[in-house]
Amino acid sequence: LVDISNEIEQKIKAMKAHKSQLAELNYLDAITGLNRYRGSMYTKKKMTGAEAFCFAPGREYFSLFD
């Protein structure tokens, strides 16, 4: 997990700049909700937002989809 607590407002602002994408689905609420959830559920640190990443070599990553 990467703490994005200090960047969450910048992320929201960037997402709002893509109005055509937000017209179909409410990505803004979905993504910010997911970031808040990850920040509060998956770490003992106090985070208002977190991004989750997983490292895997290419072959291993693509084998997940076979």
MARBA-3410 file (N, C-alpha, C, O; in Angstrom, 1 decimal):
66
0.8,-1.2,0.0,0.0,0.0,0.0,0.9,1.2,0.0,1.9,1.3,0.6 ~ 0.4,2.2,-0.7,1.1,3.5,-0.7,0.1,4.6,-0.2,-1.0,4.7,-0.6 ~ 0.6,5.3,0.9,-0.2,6.3,1.5,-0.4,7.5,0.5,0.6,8.1,0.2 ~ -1.6,7.8,0.2,-1.9,8.9,-0.7,-2.7,10.0,0.0,-3.4,10.8,-0.6 ~ -2.7,10.0,1.3,-3.4,10.9,2.1,-3.2,12.4,1.7,-4.1,13.2,1.6
-1.9,12.7,1.5,-1.6,14.1,1.1,-1.9,14.4,-0.4,-1.9,15.6,-0.7 ~ -2.1,13.4,-1.2,-2.4,13.6,-2.6,-3.8,13.4,-3.0,-4.2,13.6,-4.2 ~ -4.7,12.9,-2.1,-6.0,12.6,-2.5,-6.8,13.7,-3.1,-7.6,13.5,-4.0 ~ -6.6,14.9,-2.6,-7.4,16.1,-3.1,-6.9,16.4,-4.6,-7.7,16.7,-5.4 ~ -5.6,16.2,-4.8,-5.1,16.4,-6.2,-5.6,15.3,-7.1,-5.9,15.6,-8.3
-5.7,14.1,-6.6,-6.3,13.0,-7.4,-7.7,13.3,-7.8,-8.2,13.1,-8.9 ~ -8.5,13.8,-6.8,-9.9,14.1,-7.1,-10.0,15.2,-8.1,-10.9,15.2,-9.0 ~ -9.2,16.2,-8.0,-9.2,17.3,-8.9,-8.9,16.8,-10.3,-9.5,17.2,-11.3 ~ -7.9,16.0,-10.4,-7.5,15.4,-11.7,-8.7,14.6,-12.3,-8.9,14.7,-13.5 ~ -9.3,13.8,-11.5,-10.4,13.0,-12.0,-11.6,13.9,-12.5,-12.2,13.6,-13.5
-11.8,15.0,-11.8,-12.9,15.9,-12.1,-12.7,16.5,-13.5,-13.6,17.0,-14.1 ~ -11.4,16.6,-13.9,-11.0,17.2,-15.2,-11.5,16.4,-16.4,-11.5,16.8,-17.5 ~ -11.8,15.1,-16.1,-12.2,14.2,-17.2,-13.7,14.0,-17.1,-14.2,12.9,-16.8 ~ -14.5,15.0,-17.4,-15.9,15.0,-17.3,-16.6,13.9,-18.2,-17.6,13.4,-17.8 ~ -16.0,13.7,-19.3,-16.7,12.7,-20.2,-16.6,11.3,-19.6,-17.5,10.5,-19.8
-15.6,11.0,-18.9,-15.4,9.7,-18.3,-16.4,9.6,-17.1,-16.9,8.5,-16.8 ~ -16.6,10.7,-16.4,-17.5,10.6,-15.2,-19.0,10.6,-15.6,-19.8,10.4,-14.7 ~ -19.3,10.9,-16.9,-20.7,11.0,-17.3,-21.4,9.7,-17.3,-22.6,9.6,-17.0 ~ -20.7,8.6,-17.5,-21.3,7.3,-17.6,-21.4,6.6,-16.3,-22.4,6.0,-15.9 ~ -20.3,6.6,-15.5,-20.2,5.9,-14.2,-19.6,6.9,-13.2,-18.9,7.8,-13.5
-20.0,6.7,-11.9,-19.5,7.6,-10.9,-18.1,7.0,-10.4,-18.0,6.6,-9.3 ~ -17.1,7.1,-11.3,-15.8,6.7,-10.9,-15.3,7.5,-9.7,-14.5,6.9,-8.9 ~ -15.6,8.7,-9.6,-15.1,9.6,-8.5,-15.4,9.0,-7.2,-14.6,8.9,-6.3 ~ -16.7,8.7,-6.9,-17.1,8.1,-5.6,-16.5,6.7,-5.5,-16.1,6.4,-4.4 ~ -16.5,5.9,-6.5,-16.0,4.6,-6.4,-14.5,4.6,-6.1,-14.1,3.8,-5.2
-13.7,5.3,-6.8,-12.3,5.3,-6.5,-11.9,6.0,-5.2,-11.1,5.4,-4.5 ~ -12.5,7.1,-4.8,-12.2,7.7,-3.6,-12.7,6.8,-2.4,-12.0,6.8,-1.4 ~ -13.8,6.2,-2.6,-14.3,5.2,-1.6,-13.3,4.1,-1.4,-13.0,3.6,-0.3 ~ -12.8,3.5,-2.5,-11.9,2.4,-2.4,-10.6,2.9,-1.8,-10.0,2.1,-1.0 ~ -10.1,4.1,-2.1,-8.9,4.6,-1.5,-9.1,4.8,0.0,-8.1,4.4,0.8
-10.2,5.3,0.5,-10.5,5.4,1.9,-10.5,4.0,2.6,-10.0,3.9,3.6 ~ -11.2,3.1,1.9,-11.3,1.7,2.5,-10.0,1.1,2.7,-9.7,0.6,3.7 ~ -9.1,1.2,1.6,-7.8,0.6,1.7,-7.0,1.3,2.8,-6.2,0.6,3.5 ~ -7.1,2.6,2.9,-6.4,3.3,3.9,-6.8,3.0,5.4,-6.0,3.1,6.3 ~ -8.0,2.6,5.5,-8.5,2.3,6.9,-8.5,0.8,7.3,-8.5,0.5,8.4
-8.6,-0.1,6.3,-8.8,-1.5,6.5,-7.5,-2.3,6.4,-7.4,-3.4,7.1 ~ -6.5,-1.9,5.7,-5.4,-2.8,5.4,-4.1,-2.3,6.0,-3.0,-2.8,5.6 ~ -4.1,-1.5,6.9,-2.9,-1.0,7.6,-3.2,-0.5,9.0,-4.4,-0.1,9.3 ~ -2.2,-0.6,9.8,-2.4,0.0,11.2,-2.1,1.4,11.2,-2.4,2.1,12.2 ~ -1.5,2.0,10.2,-1.2,3.4,10.1,-2.5,4.1,9.8,-3.5,3.6,9.3
-2.6,5.4,10.3,-3.8,6.2,10.0,-3.6,6.9,8.7,-2.8,7.8,8.5 ~ -4.4,6.4,7.7,-4.3,7.0,6.3,-5.8,7.3,5.9,-6.7,6.6,6.2 ~ -5.9,8.5,5.2,-7.2,8.8,4.7,-7.4,8.3,3.3,-8.5,8.3,2.7 ~ -6.3,7.8,2.7,-6.4,7.2,1.4,-5.1,6.4,1.1,-4.0,6.7,1.5 ~ -5.3,5.3,0.4,-4.2,4.4,0.0,-4.4,3.8,-1.4,-5.5,3.5,-1.7
-3.3,3.7,-2.1,-3.3,2.9,-3.4,-2.7,1.6,-3.1,-1.7,1.5,-2.4 ~ -3.2,0.6,-3.8,-2.7,-0.8,-3.6,-1.9,-1.2,-4.9,-2.4,-1.0,-6.0 ~ -0.8,-1.8,-4.7,0.0,-2.2,-5.9,0.5,-3.7,-5.6,0.7,-4.0,-4.4 ~ 0.7,-4.4,-6.6,1.3,-5.8,-6.5,2.4,-5.9,-7.5,2.2,-5.6,-8.7 ~ 3.5,-6.4,-7.1,4.6,-6.6,-8.0,4.7,-8.1,-8.4,4.6,-9.0,-7.5
4.8,-8.3,-9.7,4.9,-9.7,-10.2,5.6,-9.6,-11.5,5.3,-8.7,-12.3 ~ 6.6,-10.5,-11.7,7.2,-10.5,-13.1,6.1,-10.8,-14.1,5.1,-11.4,-13.8 ~ 6.4,-10.3,-15.3,5.4,-10.4,-16.4,4.8,-11.8,-16.6,3.6,-11.9,-16.6 ~ 5.6,-12.8,-16.7,5.1,-14.2,-16.9,4.2,-14.6,-15.7,3.1,-15.2,-16.0 ~ 4.6,-14.3,-14.5,3.7,-14.6,-13.3,2.4,-13.9,-13.3,1.4,-14.4,-13.1
2.5,-12.6,-13.7,1.3,-11.7,-13.7,0.3,-12.3,-14.7,-0.9,-12.4,-14.4 ~ 0.8,-12.5,-15.9,-0.1,-13.0,-17.0,-0.7,-14.4,-16.7,-1.8,-14.7,-17.2 ~ 0.0,-15.2,-15.9,-0.5,-16.5,-15.6,-1.7,-16.4,-14.7,-2.5,-17.4,-14.6 ~ -1.9,-15.3,-14.1,-3.1,-15.1,-13.2,-4.4,-15.1,-14.0,-5.5,-15.3,-13.5 ~ -4.3,-14.8,-15.3,-5.4,-14.7,-16.2,-5.7,-15.9,-17.1,-6.6,-15.8,-17.9
-4.9,-16.9,-16.9,-5.1,-18.1,-17.8,-6.2,-18.9,-17.3,-6.5,-19.9,-17.9
END
